[in-house]
Amino acid sequence: MSTDIPGPVDPSRPLASPPTPGPYPYGPPSWASPPSPAPTRRDRRGLGIFATVLVAGLTAAIVGAFAGLGGYVLGRGVDQAATITSATEAKDAPVTLPQTSTPVVREPGSINAIVTAVMPSVVSIQVDGSSESGSGSGFALRPDGYILTNNHVVDLAASGGDITVVFSDGTKADGTIVGRNKEYDLAVVKVDRTDLAPLALGDSDQVLVGDLVVAIGAPLGLDGTVTSGIVSAKDRPVTAGGTEDMAYINAIQTDAAINPGNSGGPLLDGAGRVIGINSAIATLAYGGEAGNIGLGFAIPSNSARRIAEELIATGDSSTPIIGVSLDLAYEGEGARVSEVNSGGPSQAAGIEPGDIITRLDDRSIDDSTELVVAIRSYDPGDKVTLQVQRGGKAKTVEVTLGSASGNR
């Protein structure tokens, strides 16, 4: 079977890594305090007859001598009682703590300024399918009701179901799917409104590692959640989804906290422009719900822009291909071609079965997944240079990328 997709690399979403050792038992271990040593018993020695008489004889003197002391102790007790009463009364009195009234200075370009400007454009999306339900995030693309999100957020309703879009002010609107691209994990939803505030799309090619980023979405259903971090890496090859809807993402990696429900929400730069669409996370959890460990991945805005424009215009979008099938069993460096599609771009460029593709333009290709995501960062019709190994010799060929439907 001929396909440009090397097949599922990891069928789970979010991305999963091997499990960590189990947690410590809840709460600290219970330690018993060592028992206090029993008091040493002293032998009680009697005073004898003389002492008894002496004590009896001194009783009157003792009582007389301590009569004043008794009065002192009694008075002392009264004074203490009075002191306690006075303290109690003071405790009930109003308490005033110091507080500064100096206003907080928030500079232009602060996270607060970014969030204040873009929050009305970010939405949460609730989806009820025929047998399942889910939720995610999205953001306005145009004033006339178009919203961008992930395909995996809305695919439950692709064959029938309900989509509810919830805005930052709490208002709701029914949504319909305009189009989807499984290959890029993107979808456009439309609501019947004409007053949306669209977010500006930035140039993801200009993003640098270390740049400030802000993520907004509805993780675990908590609408309007804001997290921040930096760009941790670029051009990270990521696969997400199942065998039927596997997506290959040439991702922007970030350490901003992203959790289930953030999917489809914007990743913003320091100017409040969308440079990525949050789509996947790596996790140490295995089975059950995954959570943030500081490894989030977003679809670059430059890829998302083209897909969204095509979906809005036609309801479909294209995915670039080179027209080969790849050998998934190959474990060496590069991506080995197992079959060349007849009449496809690679056949026209002279690619042959058995060729090992080691480079695409200036990007080194380590495996099949990296080749696919590298191709996805281009548009159909673009020309790319492939470096291949054939019979131990290097060969360079130029390929004009072909096109396939993104919803196949």
C-alpha positions in Angstrom: 0.0 0.0 0.0 1.4 3.4 -1.0 1.3 6.2 1.4 3.4 9.1 2.7 2.5 8.3 6.3 4.9 5.9 8.0 2.1 4.7 10.2 1.4 5.2 13.9 4.4 5.8 16.0 2.5 6.2 19.2 -1.2 5.6 19.2 -2.0 7.5 22.4 -3.0 11.1 22.9 -1.5 12.9 24.9 1.9 11.5 24.1 3.1 8.9 26.6 6.5 8.0 27.9 7.4 5.0 30.1 5.7 5.1 33.5 7.5 6.3 36.6 7.7 4.3 39.8 4.6 4.5 41.8 4.0 7.3 44.3 4.9 7.1 48.0 2.0 6.1 50.2 -0.3 8.9 51.0 0.8 10.8 54.1 4.0 10.4 56.1 4.7 7.1 57.9 3.3 6.9 61.4 6.1 7.0 64.0 5.2 6.2 67.6 6.8 8.4 70.2 8.9 6.4 72.6 7.1 6.0 76.0 8.2 8.2 78.8 10.2 6.4 81.4 8.2 5.3 84.4 9.0 7.5 87.5 11.5 5.9 89.8 9.7 4.8 93.0 11.3 5.9 96.2 10.8 4.1 99.4 8.6 6.1 101.7 10.3 6.1 105.1 8.0 6.9 108.1 8.9 9.8 110.5 8.3 7.7 113.6 6.4 8.6 116.8 8.6 11.7 117.5 7.9 13.2 114.1 4.2 12.6 114.4 4.1 14.4 117.7 6.3 17.2 116.3 4.0 17.7 113.3 1.0 17.7 115.6 2.6 20.2 117.8 3.6 22.5 115.0 0.2 22.5 113.3 -1.1 25.6 115.1 2.0 27.6 114.4 2.0 26.6 110.8 -1.6 27.6 110.3 -0.9 31.0 112.0 2.2 31.6 110.0 0.6 30.8 106.7 -2.6 32.7 107.2 -1.1 35.7 105.6 0.4 33.6 102.8 -3.0 32.2 102.2 -4.4 35.7 101.9 -1.6 36.6 99.5 -2.2 33.6 97.3 -5.9 34.3 97.2 -5.3 37.9 96.3 -2.8 36.9 93.7 -5.4 34.6 92.2 -7.9 37.5 92.0 -5.3 39.7 90.3 -4.6 36.9 87.7 -8.2 36.5 87.0 -8.5 40.3 86.5 -5.5 40.2 84.1 -7.1 37.3 82.1 -10.4 39.2 81.8 -8.6 42.3 80.7 -6.7 40.3 78.0 -9.9 38.7 76.8 -11.5 42.1 76.4 -8.5 43.4 74.5 -8.6 40.3 72.2 -12.2 41.2 71.3 -11.3 44.7 70.3 -11.0 45.6 66.6 -7.6 44.8 65.0 -6.2 46.9 62.2 -3.2 45.6 60.1 -1.0 47.8 58.0 -1.9 47.9 54.2 -0.3 49.8 51.4 -2.4 51.6 48.9 0.4 52.0 46.3 -0.9 50.8 43.0 0.8 47.9 41.1 2.6 49.1 38.0 2.0 46.7 35.1 4.2 47.5 32.2 3.0 47.3 28.6 3.8 43.8 27.2 3.4 42.2 30.6 1.5 38.9 30.8 -1.4 40.7 32.3 -1.5 43.1 29.4 -1.4 40.2 26.9 -4.1 38.3 28.6 -6.4 41.3 29.0 -6.2 42.0 25.3 -6.7 38.5 24.0 -9.0 36.8 26.5 -12.3 37.9 24.7 -11.0 36.0 21.6 -10.3 32.7 23.4 -13.2 30.1 23.7 -13.8 26.8 25.3 -15.5 24.1 23.2 -17.8 21.4 24.6 -18.6 18.5 22.3 -21.2 15.8 22.7 -20.9 12.9 20.2 -23.2 9.9 19.8 -21.6 8.0 22.6 -18.8 10.2 24.0 -18.3 13.8 25.1 -15.2 16.0 25.4 -13.9 19.5 25.6 -11.1 21.7 24.4 -10.2 25.2 23.5 -10.1 27.5 20.4 -9.8 31.1 19.3 -11.5 33.5 16.9 -10.0 33.8 13.4 -12.5 36.3 11.9 -15.3 38.5 13.2 -17.9 36.5 11.2 -17.8 33.5 13.5 -14.8 31.4 12.3 -12.9 29.6 15.1 -9.8 27.5 14.9 -9.2 24.4 17.1 -7.8 20.9 17.0 -9.4 18.2 14.9 -9.2 15.9 17.9 -11.4 18.3 19.9 -14.3 18.2 17.5 -14.0 14.9 15.7 -16.5 13.3 18.1 -19.2 15.4 16.4 -17.9 14.8 12.9 -20.5 12.1 12.3 -23.3 13.7 14.2 -23.3 15.5 17.6 -23.4 18.9 19.2 -20.7 21.5 19.6 -21.2 24.3 22.1 -18.8 27.3 22.0 -18.4 29.2 25.3 -17.0 32.7 25.3 -15.1 34.5 28.0 -18.2 36.5 29.1 -20.1 33.3 29.7 -22.3 33.5 26.6 -22.7 30.3 24.5 -23.4 29.6 20.8 -23.9 26.4 18.8 -21.0 25.5 16.5 -20.8 23.6 13.3 -17.7 22.0 11.7 -16.6 23.9 8.5 -13.7 21.5 7.7 -11.0 19.3 9.3 -7.5 18.3 8.5 -6.5 15.1 10.3 -2.9 15.2 9.1 -2.3 18.5 10.9 -4.8 18.0 13.7 -6.6 21.2 12.8 -10.3 22.1 12.4 -12.4 25.2 11.8 -15.7 25.7 13.6 -18.3 28.4 12.8 -20.8 30.1 15.1 -23.6 32.4 14.1 -22.0 35.7 15.3 -20.5 38.7 13.5 -18.9 40.4 16.5 -15.9 38.2 17.3 -12.5 39.7 18.1 -10.0 37.7 16.0 -6.5 37.1 17.2 -3.5 38.1 15.1 -1.4 35.2 13.7 2.3 35.7 14.2 5.2 34.4 12.1 6.2 31.1 13.7 9.4 31.0 11.6 10.6 34.0 13.6 10.2 32.3 17.0 13.5 31.7 18.9 14.2 29.2 21.7 13.9 31.1 25.0 11.2 33.5 23.8 8.4 34.2 26.3 5.1 32.4 25.5 1.6 32.4 27.1 -0.9 29.7 26.8 -4.6 30.2 27.3 -7.3 27.6 27.3 -9.7 25.5 29.4 -7.6 22.6 30.9 -9.8 20.1 32.7 -12.7 22.4 31.9 -11.3 25.4 33.8 -12.2 28.2 31.4 -9.8 31.1 30.9 -6.7 29.4 32.5 -3.5 31.3 31.8 0.0 29.7 32.0 3.3 31.0 30.8 6.8 29.8 29.9 9.3 29.9 27.1 9.9 28.2 23.8 11.9 25.1 24.7 12.6 23.9 21.2 11.6 24.2 17.6 11.0 21.7 14.8 10.3 18.9 17.3 8.9 15.9 15.4 5.7 14.8 17.3 3.0 12.3 16.5 -0.4 12.3 18.2 -3.6 10.4 17.8 -4.7 6.9 16.9 -4.2 4.8 13.8 -7.2 6.4 12.0 -6.3 10.0 12.7 -2.6 10.1 13.3 -1.2 13.6 13.1 2.4 14.5 12.4 3.4 17.8 13.9 6.6 19.8 13.3 6.0 21.2 16.7 7.0 24.2 18.8 7.9 22.8 22.2 7.1 24.8 25.4 7.4 24.4 29.1 4.2 26.5 29.7 1.8 24.2 31.6 -0.5 22.5 29.1 -3.1 19.9 30.1 -6.0 18.1 28.6 -8.5 20.7 27.6 -5.8 23.2 26.5 -6.0 21.5 23.0 -6.9 24.0 20.3 -6.1 27.1 22.4 -3.5 29.7 21.4 0.2 29.8 22.2 1.0 33.5 22.2 4.3 35.4 21.9 5.3 38.4 23.9 3.3 40.7 21.6 0.1 38.7 22.0 0.2 37.1 18.6 -0.6 33.4 18.0 2.6 31.5 17.1 1.2 28.1 17.8 -2.0 26.0 18.4 -1.6 23.8 21.5 -2.1 20.3 20.5 -0.2 17.6 22.5 1.8 16.9 25.6 4.4 14.4 26.7 3.6 12.7 30.0 5.1 10.2 32.4 1.6 8.8 33.1 0.7 5.5 31.6 -3.0 4.8 31.4 -5.6 7.2 32.9 -5.6 10.9 32.6 -2.3 12.6 31.7 -1.0 15.8 33.2 1.6 18.5 32.6 5.3 17.8 33.1 6.5 20.8 31.2 6.6 19.2 27.8 3.9 20.8 25.6 3.7 20.9 21.8 2.0 23.4 19.5 1.3 23.4 15.8 3.3 26.3 14.2 1.0 29.2 13.2 2.4 29.3 9.7 1.2 25.8 8.9 -2.1 26.5 10.7 -2.7 29.7 8.7 -2.7 27.9 5.3 -4.8 25.0 6.6 -7.4 27.4 8.1 -7.6 29.6 4.9 -8.2 26.5 2.8 -10.8 25.1 5.1 -12.7 28.3 5.3 -12.6 28.7 1.5 -13.4 25.1 0.4 -14.2 23.0 3.5 -11.1 20.9 2.6 -7.3 21.4 2.7 -4.2 19.9 1.2 -1.2 18.1 2.7 2.2 18.1 0.9 3.6 14.7 -0.1 6.7 13.4 -1.9 4.9 10.3 -3.2 6.7 7.4 -1.5 6.0 4.7 1.1 8.6 4.3 3.9 10.1 1.2 5.4 9.0 1.4 9.1 11.3 -1.6 10.0 14.4 0.3 9.0 16.4 1.3 12.2 19.4 3.0 10.7 19.9 6.8 10.2 17.5 8.4 7.8 14.3 7.2 6.2 14.4 4.3 3.8 12.1 4.3 0.8 10.2 1.0 0.3 8.0 2.0 -2.7 7.8 5.0 -5.1 4.3 6.0 -6.2 3.8 5.8 -9.9 3.6 9.3 -11.5 4.3 10.9 -8.1 6.8 13.7 -7.3 9.6 11.3 -6.2 9.4 9.2 -9.3 9.7 12.3 -11.4 12.8 13.3 -9.4 14.5 9.9 -9.8 14.0 8.5 -6.3 14.2 4.7 -6.2 13.1 2.0 -3.8 15.9 1.4 -1.3 17.1 5.0 -1.3 17.8 6.3 2.2 16.8 10.0 2.6 19.2 11.6 5.1 18.5 15.3 4.5 15.7 17.7 3.4 17.1 21.1 2.5 19.2 22.1 5.6 17.4 19.7 8.0 19.0 16.4 9.0 16.6 13.4 8.8 17.0 10.9 11.6 14.0 8.6 10.9 10.7 8.3 9.0 8.7 10.4 11.5 11.1 13.3 11.1 10.9 13.2 7.3 7.1 13.3 7.4 6.9 16.3 9.8 9.7 18.1 7.8 7.6 17.8 4.6 4.5 19.0 6.5 6.3 22.3 7.3 6.1 23.1 3.5 3.2 23.8 1.2 2.2 21.7 -1.8 4.0 23.0 -4.9 7.2 23.9 -2.9 10.5 22.6 -4.2 12.7 20.8 -1.7 16.2 19.3 -2.0 16.6 15.7 -0.8 19.9 14.1 0.0 19.8 10.3 -0.4 22.2 7.4 0.0 22.1 4.8 -2.8 24.5 1.9 -2.8 26.7 3.7 -0.3 27.0 6.9 -2.4 25.3 10.3 -1.7 23.0 11.7 -4.3 21.1 15.0 -4.3 17.7 15.4 -6.0 15.1 18.2 -6.2 11.5 17.3 -5.6 8.4 19.4 -6.2 5.9 18.5 -3.4 2.6 17.0 -4.5 -0.7 17.3 -2.7 -3.3 15.1 -1.0 -6.5 15.8 0.9 -5.9 16.4 4.6 -9.1 14.7 5.6 -8.4 11.4 3.8 
